[in-house]
């Protein structure tokens, strides 16, 4: 098994403030059976944590793609979408709604997002996607798209809303620091070296 194969079997949802969550993902140049295995494992992890979206860097991968299933139901295969090298072409309007994140468990807050977006991406078959999204789909897309640029939903909160979740965010940071000290989380330099190795295999 090569390093990428090992990465697939070791996938897990990383928690704030893991370094990969701040990593700007790199475009995918190759889709093959191993990549599809990655996607399949990500859907499994997303459902295990009762999520509706998951970006690659949330599972410690450096690649520019994410998955969405707004139903959160693993039996609803027709609701599963994979967005590879996504782009937001245009935005329209704005609206506020509550968001959470699998990498910041237990934290929710109201976030302002564009109400409607025009997007492009590629699917697993290599077909180009060009859609207009609104409602929850637009919100989920923007949330996951932010992840690919190293942006978290807490970064988009007003100062008042950020203050309201400060204790929870600091608790996650403290837990992570404890795992670093215990040696159950890799140090930042180790994380960056791993990401560079994985990039060399696919981007």
Secondary structure by P-SEA (a helix, b strand, c coil): ccaaaaaaaacccccccccccccbbbbbccccaaaaaaaaaaaaaaaaaccccccccccccccccccccccccccccccbbbbcccccccccccbbbbbbbcccccbbbbbbccccccccccccccbbbbbccccaaaaaaaaaaaaaacccccccccaaaaaaaaaaaaaaaaaaaaaaaacccccaaaaaaaaaaaaaacc
